[in-house]
Amino acid sequence: MREFLFHGEPTPKLKEFLEGLKEALQRRGYLFHPEAEAPQLVLNAITPESPRPYRRRAQATFVASTMELSRFPENPVQSLYLYLVRALSNVLMVYVPSEGVKFLTLELGHYNELAGDGFFERVADRLAPLADSRLVINNVFEPDLEPELWQGDEKTESMYRAGKKLKAWDLLPAPFPIEEILPPEDLRHVRRLYGIGGLSYGNLSVRKDERRFWMSASGVDKANLREIGREILMVKDYDPIKNAIVLSVPPHVEPRRVSVDAIEHWMIYREHPGVGAILHVHAWMEGVPATSFNYPCGTCELAQAVAEKVREAPDPTRAVVGLKNHGLTIMGHSLDEIMERIEGRLIRTVPMI
């Protein structure tokens, strides 16, 4: 049973919104359980003055923080992302009475559901698939990387070159300084549940052999990918029992976690032996096939949606897939080939729908 609850003290108008959304979720089979120990979904009411978090007891709990404003901000990422992070949210919903709701995601996506017929049903249609998605963000580190790879190889050199190009093209947003925004107690909570200490955007990987691939780490500067085990990691498997990505690391390095999109890259490499490299950027290209929903990064659902689009491409080894309200995942024979192919074709602004 999919349980959900309310948390926080909503304003009167926000309470009306939450009650309407509650009924729409119940019609979808969700059970409202105010005392649930590990709910699947929490609707966390906050204010700009006090964006208090809900402290999850389980990694799988999806937190949608909600707050009321008098109008939608012109620059939602700049104006609202701080509240999303401070409230330890998976998504932020900003309610403007009589106008509707703006969603803001950790991946910098933002889009509206406007007031009118079927409003609460439409909001629930946006929210429920996010709450139902399953994260694959745990890592298992095995200190068995071959000594000859401790300093990298020609494949990791190609990652370094690609990162430098992305920087030159101004396609690497600065990592969001989560450690500067969250108080120490909240930062410890995030690290304990998710093992992250920073938010950065975009990732890249390159196939090493039939089963393994190098991939950029989470929360690192993609313009300076050098250190093996810290900035670049070797992905060797996915463990479905532990629901974790398995990594080979040097025994003398305290490793960082791999990018949350590792499960997506793992699926694509396993299904398409001709794919030699994958690049993900927060940019767009005209005419690309796109996923139908903006599933969160690091979920099986996003990985499966992208894998389906790759499968449908005329040449999966050179497919370009749009991630709705998010960015692009681009396949190629090598990173150098991908960078040459897309140079001058990327659009910096991702369409939000």
C-alpha positions in Angstrom: 0.0 0.0 0.0 1.3 3.4 -1.0 1.0 5.6 2.1 1.4 9.3 2.3 1.1 12.0 5.0 1.2 15.8 5.6 4.0 17.5 7.5 4.5 21.1 8.6 2.0 23.9 9.2 0.3 25.1 5.9 -1.2 28.5 5.4 -5.0 28.4 5.1 -4.9 28.6 1.3 -2.1 26.0 1.1 -4.2 23.7 3.4 -7.1 23.9 0.9 -4.7 23.0 -1.9 -3.3 20.0 0.0 -6.7 18.7 0.9 -7.7 18.8 -2.8 -4.5 17.0 -3.7 -5.1 14.5 -1.0 -8.4 13.5 -2.5 -6.9 13.1 -5.9 -4.1 10.9 -4.6 -6.6 8.7 -2.7 -8.5 8.2 -6.0 -5.2 6.8 -7.3 -5.0 4.2 -4.6 -2.8 6.1 -2.1 -3.6 5.7 1.6 -3.5 8.7 3.8 -1.8 7.6 7.0 -0.6 10.5 9.3 1.4 8.2 11.5 3.1 6.1 8.8 6.7 5.1 9.8 8.1 5.1 6.3 5.6 6.7 3.9 6.1 6.6 0.2 5.2 10.3 -0.1 5.3 13.2 2.2 3.6 16.5 1.4 5.8 18.9 3.5 4.3 22.4 4.0 6.9 25.1 4.3 7.2 28.9 4.2 9.9 31.1 2.7 10.8 32.2 6.2 10.9 28.7 7.6 11.6 25.9 5.0 11.7 23.2 7.6 12.5 19.7 6.4 10.8 16.4 6.9 13.4 13.9 8.2 13.0 10.7 6.3 13.5 7.4 8.0 13.8 5.6 4.7 15.7 6.4 1.5 12.6 5.5 -0.5 10.4 8.2 1.0 9.7 11.0 -1.6 9.3 14.5 -0.1 7.3 17.1 -2.1 7.6 20.4 -0.2 4.9 22.9 -0.8 4.6 26.6 -0.1 2.3 29.5 -1.0 3.4 32.6 -2.9 1.4 35.5 -4.2 2.9 35.1 -7.7 5.2 32.9 -9.7 8.8 34.2 -9.8 10.3 35.2 -13.2 13.4 33.2 -12.6 12.2 30.1 -10.7 15.6 28.3 -10.4 17.3 31.3 -9.0 14.4 32.2 -6.7 13.2 28.8 -5.5 16.0 26.3 -5.6 17.3 27.3 -2.2 14.0 26.3 -0.6 14.0 23.0 -2.4 17.4 22.2 -0.9 16.9 23.6 2.5 13.7 21.6 2.9 15.6 18.4 1.9 13.0 17.9 -0.9 12.8 15.8 -4.0 10.5 18.3 -5.6 9.1 21.7 -4.7 5.5 22.7 -5.5 4.8 26.5 -5.3 1.1 27.2 -5.0 -0.3 30.5 -6.2 -4.0 30.7 -5.3 -6.3 31.1 -8.3 -3.3 30.6 -10.7 -1.9 27.1 -10.1 1.2 25.3 -9.1 4.8 25.5 -10.3 7.0 22.4 -9.9 10.8 22.7 -9.4 13.0 19.6 -9.5 16.5 18.8 -8.3 17.5 18.5 -12.0 16.5 22.2 -12.5 13.3 21.4 -14.3 10.4 23.7 -13.7 6.9 23.7 -15.2 3.3 24.7 -14.3 -0.1 23.2 -13.8 -2.5 26.0 -14.1 -5.8 26.4 -12.2 -8.9 25.2 -14.0 -10.8 22.1 -14.8 -9.3 18.9 -13.3 -6.6 20.9 -11.5 -6.0 18.5 -8.6 -6.1 15.5 -10.9 -3.4 17.1 -13.2 -1.2 17.9 -10.2 -1.5 14.3 -9.0 -0.7 13.1 -12.5 2.6 15.0 -12.3 3.4 14.0 -8.8 2.4 10.3 -8.5 4.9 8.9 -11.0 7.7 10.8 -9.2 6.8 9.4 -5.9 6.4 5.9 -7.3 9.9 5.8 -8.9 12.7 3.7 -7.5 16.1 5.1 -6.8 19.3 3.2 -7.6 21.9 5.3 -5.8 23.6 3.0 -3.4 27.2 2.0 -4.2 29.3 -1.1 -3.3 33.0 -0.4 -3.4 35.3 -3.3 -4.1 39.1 -2.6 -3.8 40.0 -4.7 -6.8 40.9 -2.3 -9.5 43.9 -3.5 -11.5 47.1 -1.5 -10.4 47.8 -0.6 -14.1 44.5 1.4 -14.0 45.1 3.3 -10.8 46.4 6.3 -12.8 43.8 5.9 -15.5 44.2 5.1 -19.2 43.5 6.5 -22.7 39.7 6.2 -22.0 39.9 8.4 -18.9 42.1 10.8 -20.8 39.2 11.2 -23.3 36.9 12.0 -20.3 39.3 14.7 -19.3 39.3 16.2 -22.8 35.5 16.0 -23.0 35.1 17.7 -19.7 37.4 20.5 -20.7 35.4 21.0 -23.9 32.1 21.1 -22.0 33.6 23.8 -19.8 34.7 25.8 -22.8 31.2 25.5 -24.3 29.8 26.8 -20.9 27.7 23.7 -20.4 28.8 22.8 -16.9 26.7 24.7 -14.4 28.6 25.3 -11.1 27.8 22.6 -8.5 25.2 23.8 -6.1 26.9 24.5 -2.8 24.7 22.3 -0.7 27.3 22.2 2.1 27.1 26.0 2.3 23.3 26.1 2.4 22.4 23.3 4.8 23.2 23.4 8.5 25.5 20.7 9.7 22.7 18.5 11.1 20.8 18.5 7.8 23.9 17.9 5.8 24.7 14.8 8.0 21.1 13.6 7.4 21.5 13.9 3.6 24.9 12.2 3.6 23.5 9.4 5.8 20.6 8.7 3.5 22.1 9.4 0.1 25.9 9.6 0.6 26.1 12.9 -1.2 27.7 16.2 -0.1 27.1 18.2 -3.3 24.9 18.7 -6.3 26.5 19.0 -9.8 24.9 18.6 -13.2 25.8 16.4 -16.2 27.9 13.3 -16.4 30.0 11.3 -18.9 31.1 7.7 -19.3 33.2 5.6 -21.6 33.2 1.8 -22.1 36.3 0.0 -20.8 35.5 -3.6 -21.9 32.5 -5.9 -22.4 31.2 -5.5 -18.9 32.8 -2.4 -17.4 32.8 1.3 -18.0 34.5 4.4 -16.5 32.1 7.1 -15.2 32.3 10.6 -13.6 31.7 10.8 -9.9 28.8 12.6 -8.2 29.3 16.2 -7.1 32.7 16.8 -8.8 33.9 19.4 -11.3 33.4 17.7 -14.7 36.0 20.1 -16.2 38.8 18.5 -14.2 38.3 14.7 -14.3 41.6 13.1 -13.2 41.8 11.2 -10.0 40.7 7.5 -10.2 38.3 6.5 -7.5 37.5 10.1 -6.6 36.6 11.9 -9.8 36.4 8.9 -12.2 35.1 5.5 -11.1 35.1 2.1 -12.7 31.5 0.6 -12.8 31.5 -3.1 -13.1 28.0 -4.3 -12.3 24.6 -3.7 -10.8 23.5 -5.8 -7.9 19.7 -6.2 -8.0 19.6 -7.8 -4.5 21.3 -4.8 -2.9 19.9 -2.4 -5.5 23.3 -1.0 -5.8 26.0 -0.1 -8.4 29.1 -2.1 -7.9 32.5 -0.3 -8.4 36.1 -1.3 -8.7 38.4 1.1 -6.8 42.0 1.4 -5.9 42.6 0.0 -2.4 44.4 3.0 -1.2 41.7 5.6 -2.1 38.7 6.7 -0.1 36.2 6.7 -3.0 33.5 9.1 -3.9 30.1 7.9 -5.1 29.5 7.4 -8.8 27.0 9.7 -10.7 23.4 8.9 -9.9 22.8 8.1 -13.6 25.0 5.0 -13.5 22.1 2.7 -13.7 21.0 4.3 -16.9 24.4 4.0 -18.5 24.7 0.4 -17.2 21.4 -0.5 -19.0 22.5 1.0 -22.3 26.0 -0.5 -22.3 24.7 -4.0 -21.6 22.0 -3.8 -24.3 24.1 -2.1 -27.0 27.7 -3.5 -27.3 28.4 -0.9 -30.0 27.9 2.0 -27.7 31.4 3.2 -26.6 30.6 6.4 -24.7 27.6 8.3 -23.2 27.3 12.0 -22.4 24.6 13.7 -20.4 24.2 17.5 -20.5 21.6 20.0 -19.4 21.1 21.3 -22.9 18.8 20.5 -25.9 18.8 19.8 -29.6 16.0 20.4 -32.1 14.0 17.4 -33.2 15.2 14.8 -30.7 12.9 12.1 -29.4 12.1 12.7 -25.7 10.9 10.7 -22.8 7.3 11.3 -21.9 7.8 12.0 -18.2 10.4 13.8 -16.1 11.4 10.9 -13.8 14.1 11.8 -11.2 17.8 11.2 -11.9 19.0 7.9 -10.5 15.7 6.0 -10.8 15.0 2.8 -12.6 12.1 4.5 -14.4 14.3 7.2 -16.0 16.8 4.6 -17.0 14.1 2.4 -18.6 12.5 5.4 -20.4 15.9 6.4 -21.9 16.8 2.8 -22.8 13.5 2.5 -24.6 14.2 5.6 -26.7 17.8 4.3 -27.5 16.3 1.0 -28.6 13.9 2.8 -31.0 16.7 4.8 -32.6 17.7 4.0 -36.2 21.3 3.6 -34.9 21.3 3.1 -31.1 25.1 3.5 -31.1 24.6 7.2 -32.1 21.3 7.9 -30.5 20.4 11.3 -29.0 17.6 11.2 -26.4 15.8 14.1 -24.8 15.0 13.8 -21.1 11.8 15.8 -20.5 12.3 19.0 -18.7 15.9 18.0 -18.0 18.5 17.6 -20.8 20.1 15.2 -23.3 21.7 11.7 -23.1 23.9 11.2 -26.1 25.4 7.9 -27.3 28.5 7.5 -29.4 31.4 5.3 -30.4 33.7 7.4 -28.3 33.6 10.7 -26.4 35.7 12.4 -29.0 33.3 11.3 -31.6 30.3 12.6 -29.6 31.9 15.9 -29.0 32.7 16.4 -32.7 29.2 15.4 -33.7 27.4 17.8 -31.3 29.7 20.8 -31.5 27.7 23.9 -32.5 24.3 22.0 -32.3 23.4 22.3 -28.7 20.8 24.7 -27.4 21.5 25.8 -23.8 17.9 26.3 -22.8 16.0 23.1 -22.2 12.3 23.5 -23.1 10.0 23.2 -20.1 6.5 21.7 -20.7 
